[in-house]
Amino acid sequence: MAIVLDILKNDPRPVLPAPMRHPEKAHRPDRPVQAKKPDWIRVKAPGSPAWEETRKIVREHGLVTVCEEAGCPNIGECWEKRHATFMIMGDTCTRACAFCNVRTGLPQGLDADEPEKIADSVAKLGLHHVVITSVDRDDLKDGGAEHFARTIGAIRRASPATTVEILTPDFLRKDGALERVVAARPDVFNHNMETVPGKYLTVRPGARYFHSVRLLQRVKELDPAIFTKSGIMVGLGEERNEVVQLMDDLRSAEVDFLTIGQYLQPTKKHHEVVRFVPPDEFKTYETTAYSKGFLLVSATPLTRSSHHAGEDFARLQAVRRARLAPARSA
């Protein structure tokens, strides 16, 4: 992630040392870091006028983006296109996943004005499609469900033509939270599985695999019109048969869209990259996933949950219309 770290050298926000950003990892043994990355996951450094304008709007409104917090390698491409994934409810997560670079600890209270700030930024950027995600807020009674709903509503009022995609936490043990978010009617409901079930204890210890599958299934039960989406990383030591089984589990939950990308290690305290998966293997995952009935699949080394989200939403709509057409004409 050297490219992203170079970008953040000019970030005016205070930079905390790694042990303070991830206090729970401070005393863990260092993990080996792959010094040389394959050519197929290298990206161009950002710096275009459009990128600077997006960055300026984000800073002016005091907003948090997962693009920066998670060190996404696609930040240059996305911000140049004026696409940013906004992260609501602060920059501090109550979980401590082994793969994630988002700050961990005790979060501050919610900003009651944040939904309107997000909506104003969406309008100023002229976004046709926006992605809203969040940190895990296990400290809140509803896990932040009401805040998600308020943000969706504010965007609808400020930019009625903008489609809204949300990437949510799992709302584990938060009764009624999912129902509140679905009632706000996002266009796409994304919740990432992140990895195969056998890796949950080491990669995503605060989550439960089958709860996440059930969460996605429940969205479809509540509102079949909402597109559902989930993503995983590979290169964490998973086996191919485990990935294929995960595909079957997601299709049983009627998930529409699957994303698969290469895991990249943020620091030496995070889970190591066991393997860089070559592009041809991603292609075989894509072929397999389509054969199982997903409406859309994105499987490349640089695939991330929100990468090309607007274009992908248009493709999802087109595929659904095409599949429904024969039934309507019968």
Residue, then its C-alpha position, 0 to 999 in steps of 0.5 A: m500500500a505504499i502508493v496510498l501512504d505516499i498520498l497521505k503524507n500531505d493529509p492535514r489530519p494528525v497521523l497516529p502511530a500504528p500501535m495507537r491506531h490499532p491498540e489491540k494489535a500492538h503486542r502481536p508478533d510482526r507478520p511477514v510483509q511481502a516487499k514486492k507486489p506483482d505487476w498486476i496489482r500496481v496502480k497509478a498514483p492520483g493527483s488530477p484536478a478532479w481528484e483534488e476537487t473531490r478531496k477538497i469537498v470531503r475535507e470541507h465537510g469534515l467527512v470520512t471516506v473508506c477510500e482513505e481509512a482502509g487504504c484502498p488502492n483504487i482511490g486515484e481512479c475513483w476520486e478522479k471520477r468524483h466517486a467516493t465511498f463515504m464512511i458514516m458514524g466516525d472513523t473508529c471501529t469497535r471490532a478488530c478484524a485482522f485484515c482491516n486498517v480502519r482505526t479501532g477503539l471506543p468511538q465518539g458519539l454520533d454527529a446528528d448533522e452528518p446525514e445532511k453533510i453527506a447529502d450536501s456533498v453528494a449534491k455538490l459532487g453531482l453523483h449519480h450513484v453513491v456508496i455509504t458504509s460505516v464502521d462497526r458500532d457495537d456500542l450503539k443499541d441499534g448498531g447505527a441502523e437509524h443513522f443509516a436510514r437518516t442518511i439515505g433519507a437525506i440523500r433522497r431529499a437532496s438528490p432524488a435522482t441519485t441511487v444509493e448503495i449501502l455497505t453495512p456491518d452485520f448488526l449482530r445482536k441488534d434486534g430490529a436494526l436490519e428492518r429499519v435500514v431496509a425500510a429506508r429502501p436503499d437501491v443496493f444492500n451490500h454486506n461483505m462476508e470478507t472470507v470463507p467460514g474456516k478463516y473467521l476465527t483468525v480473520r473476522p473474529g467478532a463476526r459470525y459467518f452464518h449470521s452474515v449469510r442470514l442477514l443477506q437472505r433476510v434483506k430479500e425476504l423484506d424487500p425482493a426489489i433491493f439488489t443484494k451484494s457481498g464480497i470476499m478477499v482471497g490470498l488469506g490461505e483459503e482453498r478453492n473449494e471453500v470459496v465455491q462453497l461460499m458462493d453456494d451459500l450466498r446463492s442460497a440467500e439469493v445474493d445478486f452480486l459477488t465481488i472477489g479481490q486480492y487481500l493486501q496487508p496494511t501493516k506488519k501487525h495485520h494478517e499476512v498475505v499468504r498468496f498473491v492470486p494470479p489474474d487467471e484464477f480470478k477469471t475461473y472464480e468469475t466463470t464459476a460464480y456466473s454458473k451458479g446464477f449471480l446476476l453480476v460478478s467482479a473478480t479481479p486482483l484490484t476488485r473492491s466492494s465499491h469500485h465501479a459501483g455506479e457502472d455495476f448498478a446500471r449493469l445489475q438493472a440491465v441483467r435483471r430486466a433481461r431476465l424478467a423480459p421472457a416472463r413478462s412476454a409469456 
